[in-house]
């Protein structure tokens, strides 16, 4: 099964927590804090794999959660950072944020791409010692790793794209000029998935793709073409195959215009790509038909070639011309990762500090996910640790919100399993 678009969830590892520890050694009095930092969480890395040609594996595994970094230890030991989590995809895969449509990465070359960064490790209590705070009994938790719902979209990396109506001979053409072995039969939609073939001309070679299912209305979702038009986007040259014989009762000029309309309707940029026209099935056409259509195409300023893919007549001239044209054209398109806008950055920061406060039976209940790791690292029996906790409440805006809701002296505030009396 050919699968070229899927949605998955990825979550990079959280950073390890900093440690709360004090140096204890015989004959060493008041050794001081020696809690180490936490290790970095695992990054999620995407890598191109030429052994893969479809995204079908992601139909069965849709969640990728990377391991966390190790917690810090005593004796200033830093926790071990987690190894990157590698996800292998076919070359030419775009990784997009499903929620915003933003391109996160284009996996088209050999370089691994970090899509979700692991969280930094938290600081151990050795970092918080000062001349006035000599025994800090708190440490910082690790930072959370990035997480995304992503859409993987495969856009085949091909130099040349074969387009045209069904049953015009595209599959036969690619089978005789390359080692590709597509299914060939005399009925429409024989080819139901894109087919790649490597074409060799002397010492040169290039990749050709047979894009199936283009019919009138393809750009609006009719037929198979809508699903596969994305695979034309990277092609440097479009080879438009037309059945010049009209053996199926269609007009080749009308076919030519309809396919180009669908390409333009899908993408203005694609419609402006260099294009050549291959008049196929010339062995079944009259000289009058060939001459008429050749004049029609040449009047548009496009190169036009006579061909019979079934007998291989004219195919060598076509691929030699294509090889020469490719030398003049820029390399296949690479899509640049799109950075977050200022607004999206602001929204992301706000999301990290999101909280809600409700009042039930006289108790103010705070729901703040970012406070969970803070609570786990704070020693509520230590004055300096409590001061740190109070600063987090103040800087996060929780105290301001409580006061806005009318909290009074000695009112009870509950944050998950921890309750305290509010004091001004």
C-alpha positions as CSV (number, residue, x, y, z in Angstrom):
1,X,0.0,0.0,0.0
2,X,1.3,3.4,-0.9
3,X,0.8,5.9,1.9
4,X,2.1,9.4,1.4
5,X,0.4,11.4,4.2
6,X,0.0,10.5,7.9
7,X,-0.5,12.3,11.3
8,X,1.6,11.3,14.3
9,X,2.4,12.6,17.8
10,X,6.0,13.2,18.9
11,X,7.2,14.1,22.4
12,X,10.9,14.9,23.1
13,X,12.3,13.8,26.5
14,X,12.1,15.9,29.6
15,X,15.3,17.1,31.2
16,X,16.3,15.3,34.4
17,X,15.7,16.9,37.7
18,X,18.5,18.6,39.7
19,X,19.5,16.8,42.9
20,X,19.2,18.0,46.5
21,X,22.3,16.5,48.3
22,X,24.9,17.5,50.9
23,X,28.5,16.4,51.0
24,X,29.2,14.0,53.7
25,X,32.7,12.8,54.4
26,X,34.6,11.7,57.4
27,X,36.6,14.6,58.9
28,X,34.9,17.1,56.6
29,X,32.5,19.3,58.6
30,X,29.7,21.1,56.8
31,X,30.6,19.8,53.4
32,X,27.9,21.9,51.8
33,X,25.5,21.2,48.9
34,X,26.7,18.9,46.2
35,X,23.5,18.0,44.3
36,X,24.3,17.7,40.5
37,X,22.3,18.9,37.5
38,X,19.9,16.7,35.6
39,X,20.7,15.4,32.1
40,X,19.2,16.6,28.9
41,X,16.1,14.9,27.5
42,X,16.2,13.0,24.2
43,X,15.8,15.0,21.0
44,X,13.5,13.6,18.3
45,X,15.5,13.4,15.1
46,X,14.2,12.7,11.6
47,X,16.5,11.0,9.1
48,X,16.0,10.2,5.4
49,X,16.1,6.5,4.6
50,X,16.4,5.4,0.9
51,X,15.1,1.9,1.8
52,X,11.7,3.4,2.5
53,X,9.3,4.6,-0.2
54,X,6.1,5.0,1.7
55,X,4.8,6.2,5.1
56,X,2.8,3.0,5.8
57,X,4.7,2.2,9.0
58,X,3.3,5.3,10.6
59,X,-0.2,3.9,10.1
60,X,0.4,1.4,12.9
61,X,2.6,3.5,15.3
62,X,1.3,7.0,15.8
63,X,3.0,8.0,19.1
64,X,6.8,8.6,19.5
65,X,7.8,9.5,23.1
66,X,11.5,9.9,23.7
67,X,13.2,9.0,27.0
68,X,13.9,11.6,29.7
69,X,17.3,12.7,30.9
70,X,18.6,11.1,34.1
71,X,18.2,13.0,37.4
72,X,21.3,14.6,38.9
73,X,23.1,12.8,41.7
74,X,25.2,13.4,44.8
75,X,28.8,14.5,44.7
76,X,28.1,17.0,41.9
77,X,27.3,14.2,39.5
78,X,25.4,15.4,36.4
79,X,22.6,13.0,35.1
80,X,23.2,11.2,31.8
81,X,21.7,12.9,28.8
82,X,19.4,10.7,26.8
83,X,20.5,9.6,23.3
84,X,18.5,11.1,20.4
85,X,15.4,9.2,19.2
86,X,15.7,8.6,15.5
87,X,12.7,8.4,13.2
88,X,13.4,7.2,9.7
89,X,11.3,8.5,6.8
90,X,11.4,8.3,3.0
91,X,13.6,10.9,1.4
92,X,11.4,13.9,0.4
93,X,9.2,13.9,3.5
94,X,7.9,17.2,4.8
95,X,7.3,17.4,8.6
96,X,4.5,19.9,9.4
97,X,2.9,21.1,12.6
98,X,-0.6,19.7,12.3
99,X,-2.1,22.5,14.3
100,X,-0.7,25.5,12.4
101,X,0.5,23.9,9.1
102,X,4.0,25.3,9.7
103,X,6.8,23.4,8.0
104,X,9.1,22.1,10.7
105,X,11.6,20.2,8.4
106,X,12.2,19.0,4.9
107,X,13.9,15.6,5.1
108,X,15.5,15.6,1.6
109,X,19.2,15.3,2.2
110,X,21.5,13.2,4.4
111,X,21.7,15.5,7.4
112,X,19.6,14.4,10.4
113,X,17.1,17.1,11.4
114,X,16.1,17.8,15.1
115,X,12.4,18.4,15.0
116,X,11.5,18.3,18.7
117,X,14.2,19.4,21.2
118,X,14.7,17.6,24.5
119,X,14.3,19.6,27.7
120,X,17.3,21.0,29.5
121,X,18.2,19.4,32.8
122,X,17.3,21.1,36.0
123,X,19.9,22.7,38.3
124,X,21.1,20.8,41.4
125,X,21.2,22.6,44.8
126,X,24.9,23.1,44.5
127,X,24.1,26.0,42.1
128,X,22.0,27.9,44.7
129,X,24.6,28.2,47.5
130,X,25.5,31.8,48.4
131,X,27.3,33.3,51.4
132,X,23.9,34.0,52.9
133,X,22.1,30.8,51.8
134,X,24.6,28.1,52.6
135,X,22.3,25.1,52.8
136,X,19.7,25.3,50.0
137,X,17.3,22.4,50.3
138,X,15.7,22.8,46.9
139,X,16.7,22.2,43.3
140,X,15.1,22.9,39.9
141,X,13.1,20.4,38.0
142,X,14.1,19.5,34.4
143,X,12.5,21.4,31.6
144,X,9.8,19.7,29.5
145,X,10.7,18.5,26.0
146,X,9.0,19.9,22.9
147,X,5.9,18.1,21.7
148,X,4.0,18.3,18.5
149,X,1.1,16.7,16.5
150,X,2.8,16.5,13.2
151,X,1.8,15.7,9.6
152,X,4.2,13.7,7.5
153,X,3.7,14.5,3.9
154,X,5.8,12.7,1.2
155,X,6.6,14.7,-1.9
156,X,8.7,12.4,-4.2
157,X,12.1,13.7,-5.1
158,X,12.1,13.3,-8.9
159,X,13.8,15.4,-11.6
160,X,11.1,14.8,-14.2
161,X,7.3,14.3,-13.7
162,X,5.2,12.5,-16.3
163,X,1.7,13.9,-16.4
164,X,-1.3,13.2,-18.7
165,X,-4.7,11.6,-18.8
166,X,-5.1,8.0,-17.9
167,X,-4.2,5.4,-20.5
168,X,-2.1,7.8,-22.7
169,X,1.0,5.6,-22.2
170,X,2.9,7.1,-19.3
171,X,3.6,3.8,-17.6
172,X,4.7,2.2,-20.9
173,X,7.0,5.2,-21.5
174,X,8.7,5.0,-18.0
175,X,9.0,1.2,-18.3
176,X,11.0,1.4,-21.6
177,X,13.3,4.3,-20.6
178,X,14.1,3.0,-17.1
179,X,14.2,-0.2,-15.0
180,X,10.8,0.6,-13.4
181,X,8.2,-2.1,-13.9
182,X,4.7,-0.5,-13.4
183,X,1.5,-2.5,-14.1
184,X,0.5,-1.9,-17.7
185,X,-3.0,-2.6,-19.1
186,X,-5.5,-1.2,-21.5
187,X,-7.8,0.4,-19.0
188,X,-7.9,3.7,-17.0
189,X,-6.2,4.0,-13.6
190,X,-4.1,0.9,-14.1
191,X,-1.4,2.9,-12.3
192,X,-2.8,3.8,-8.8
193,X,0.4,4.9,-7.1
194,X,3.3,7.1,-8.3
195,X,6.1,5.1,-9.9
196,X,9.8,6.2,-9.8
197,X,12.4,5.1,-12.4
198,X,16.1,6.0,-12.8
199,X,16.9,6.9,-16.4
200,X,20.5,6.6,-17.6
201,X,21.8,8.6,-20.6
202,X,25.5,8.0,-21.2
203,X,27.2,8.9,-17.9
204,X,24.2,11.0,-16.7
205,X,21.2,9.8,-14.8
206,X,18.0,11.3,-13.5
207,X,14.9,10.3,-11.7
208,X,11.5,10.2,-13.5
209,X,8.1,9.9,-11.8
210,X,4.9,8.6,-13.3
211,X,2.1,10.7,-11.6
212,X,-1.1,8.7,-12.0
213,X,-4.8,9.6,-12.1
214,X,-4.8,13.1,-13.5
215,X,-8.3,13.8,-15.0
216,X,-10.5,16.9,-15.3
217,X,-11.2,18.1,-11.8
218,X,-8.2,16.5,-10.2
219,X,-7.1,19.7,-8.5
220,X,-10.6,19.8,-6.8
221,X,-10.3,16.2,-5.5
222,X,-11.8,14.2,-8.4
223,X,-10.1,10.9,-9.4
224,X,-6.7,9.9,-8.0
225,X,-4.9,13.1,-9.2
226,X,-5.7,15.2,-6.2
227,X,-3.9,12.8,-3.9
228,X,-0.8,12.7,-6.1
229,X,-0.4,16.3,-7.5
230,X,1.8,17.0,-4.5
231,X,4.4,14.7,-6.1
232,X,4.8,17.1,-9.1
233,X,5.9,20.0,-6.8
234,X,9.6,19.0,-6.6
235,X,9.9,18.1,-10.3
236,X,12.3,20.3,-12.3
237,X,10.8,19.4,-15.7
238,X,7.3,18.3,-16.6
239,X,6.9,15.9,-19.5
240,X,3.3,16.1,-20.7
241,X,2.3,12.8,-22.5
242,X,-0.6,13.1,-24.9
243,X,-2.4,10.4,-26.9
244,X,-2.1,12.1,-30.3
245,X,-4.1,9.3,-32.0
246,X,-7.4,10.2,-30.3
247,X,-8.1,6.5,-30.3
248,X,-10.3,6.7,-27.2
249,X,-12.4,9.5,-28.8
250,X,-10.7,12.3,-27.0
251,X,-9.3,15.5,-28.6
252,X,-5.5,15.7,-27.8
253,X,-5.6,19.5,-27.8
254,X,-8.5,19.5,-25.3
255,X,-6.6,16.9,-23.2
256,X,-3.5,19.1,-23.2
257,X,-5.5,22.2,-22.0
258,X,-7.4,20.3,-19.3
259,X,-4.3,18.8,-17.7
260,X,-2.5,22.2,-17.7
261,X,-5.6,23.8,-16.2
262,X,-5.5,21.3,-13.3
263,X,-1.8,21.9,-12.7
264,X,-2.3,25.6,-12.6
265,X,-5.4,25.3,-10.4
266,X,-3.3,23.2,-7.9
267,X,-0.3,25.5,-8.0
268,X,0.6,28.5,-10.1
269,X,4.2,27.8,-9.5
270,X,3.9,24.2,-11.0
271,X,2.2,25.6,-14.1
272,X,5.2,27.8,-14.8
273,X,7.7,24.9,-14.7
274,X,9.6,24.0,-17.9
275,X,7.4,21.6,-19.9
276,X,7.9,19.4,-23.0
277,X,5.2,17.6,-24.8
278,X,5.5,13.9,-26.0
279,X,3.0,12.9,-28.7
280,X,2.6,9.2,-27.8
281,X,0.9,6.5,-29.9
282,X,2.2,8.1,-33.1
283,X,2.1,4.6,-34.7
284,X,-1.7,4.7,-34.4
285,X,-2.1,8.3,-35.6
286,X,-2.3,9.7,-39.1
287,X,0.3,12.2,-40.4
288,X,-2.4,14.8,-40.5
289,X,-3.2,14.3,-36.8
290,X,0.5,14.5,-35.9
291,X,1.2,17.6,-37.9
292,X,-1.9,19.4,-36.6
293,X,-1.1,18.8,-33.0
294,X,2.6,19.6,-33.5
295,X,1.7,23.0,-34.9
296,X,-0.7,23.6,-32.0
297,X,2.1,22.9,-29.4
298,X,4.9,24.7,-31.2
299,X,2.7,27.8,-31.5
300,X,2.7,27.8,-27.7
301,X,6.5,27.8,-27.8
302,X,6.9,24.3,-26.3
303,X,9.2,21.5,-27.5
304,X,7.2,18.6,-29.1
305,X,8.4,15.1,-29.8
306,X,6.9,12.2,-31.7
307,X,7.0,8.9,-29.9
308,X,5.6,5.4,-29.7
309,X,6.4,4.0,-26.2
310,X,5.0,0.6,-27.2
311,X,7.5,0.2,-30.0
312,X,10.2,2.4,-28.3
313,X,10.3,4.6,-31.4
314,X,11.4,8.2,-30.5
315,X,12.0,7.4,-26.8
316,X,15.8,7.8,-27.0
317,X,15.5,11.3,-28.5
318,X,13.1,12.3,-25.7
319,X,15.4,11.3,-22.9
320,X,18.5,12.7,-24.5
321,X,16.7,16.1,-24.8
322,X,15.5,15.8,-21.2
323,X,19.0,15.1,-19.9
324,X,20.3,18.2,-21.7
325,X,17.6,20.4,-20.3
326,X,18.1,19.2,-16.8
327,X,21.7,20.4,-17.0
328,X,20.4,24.0,-17.4
329,X,17.8,23.8,-14.6
330,X,18.2,24.5,-10.9
331,X,18.2,21.5,-8.4
332,X,14.9,20.1,-7.0
333,X,13.0,22.3,-4.7
334,X,13.8,22.2,-0.9
335,X,11.2,23.6,1.5
336,X,12.7,25.8,4.2
337,X,11.6,25.3,7.8
338,X,9.3,28.1,8.8
339,X,10.2,29.9,12.1
340,X,7.5,30.8,14.6
341,X,6.0,34.2,14.3
342,X,6.2,36.7,17.1
343,X,2.5,36.0,17.9
344,X,3.0,32.3,18.0
345,X,6.1,32.7,20.2
346,X,4.0,34.8,22.6
347,X,1.2,32.2,22.6
348,X,3.7,29.4,23.2
349,X,5.1,31.2,26.2
350,X,1.7,31.9,27.6
351,X,0.8,28.2,27.2
352,X,3.7,27.2,29.3
353,X,2.3,29.3,32.2
354,X,-1.4,28.4,31.7
355,X,-3.4,27.8,34.9
356,X,-6.9,28.0,36.2
357,X,-8.3,28.8,39.6
358,X,-11.7,27.7,40.9
359,X,-13.3,28.2,44.3
360,X,-15.1,25.3,45.8
361,X,-16.4,25.2,49.4
362,X,-14.3,28.2,50.3
363,X,-11.1,26.6,49.0
364,X,-9.2,28.1,46.0
365,X,-8.1,25.2,43.8
366,X,-5.2,25.9,41.4
367,X,-4.8,23.8,38.3
368,X,-1.3,24.6,36.9
369,X,0.5,21.7,35.2
370,X,3.8,23.6,35.2
371,X,3.7,23.6,39.0
372,X,3.8,19.8,39.3
373,X,7.6,19.4,38.9
374,X,8.2,22.5,41.1
375,X,6.2,20.9,43.9
376,X,8.1,17.7,43.6
377,X,11.5,19.5,44.1
378,X,10.6,21.9,46.9
379,X,11.1,21.1,50.6
380,X,8.1,22.6,52.4
381,X,9.9,22.3,55.8
382,X,12.8,24.5,54.7
383,X,12.4,28.3,54.9
384,X,14.6,29.1,51.9
385,X,12.9,26.4,49.8
386,X,9.5,27.9,50.7
387,X,10.8,31.3,49.6
388,X,11.7,29.9,46.2
389,X,8.1,28.4,46.0
390,X,6.6,31.7,46.8
391,X,8.6,33.5,44.1
392,X,7.4,31.0,41.5
393,X,3.8,31.6,42.6
394,X,4.4,35.4,42.3
395,X,6.2,35.4,39.0
396,X,3.7,33.0,37.3
397,X,0.8,35.3,38.1
398,X,-1.0,32.8,40.4
399,X,-0.8,35.2,43.5
400,X,-2.1,38.1,41.4
401,X,-5.0,36.0,40.1
402,X,-5.9,34.9,43.7
403,X,-5.9,38.5,44.9
404,X,-8.1,39.4,41.9
405,X,-10.6,36.7,42.9
406,X,-10.7,38.2,46.4
407,X,-8.6,35.7,48.4
408,X,-8.5,36.7,52.1
409,X,-6.0,36.2,54.9
410,X,-6.1,32.6,56.1
411,X,-8.1,31.3,53.1
412,X,-7.0,27.8,52.0
413,X,-5.3,27.4,48.6
414,X,-4.9,24.0,47.1
415,X,-2.4,23.1,44.4
416,X,-2.8,19.4,43.6
417,X,-1.9,17.5,46.9
418,X,-0.4,20.6,48.6
419,X,-2.6,23.0,50.7
420,X,-1.5,26.2,52.4
421,X,-3.0,29.2,54.2
422,X,-2.8,32.4,52.2
423,X,-0.8,35.1,54.1
424,X,-0.3,38.7,52.9
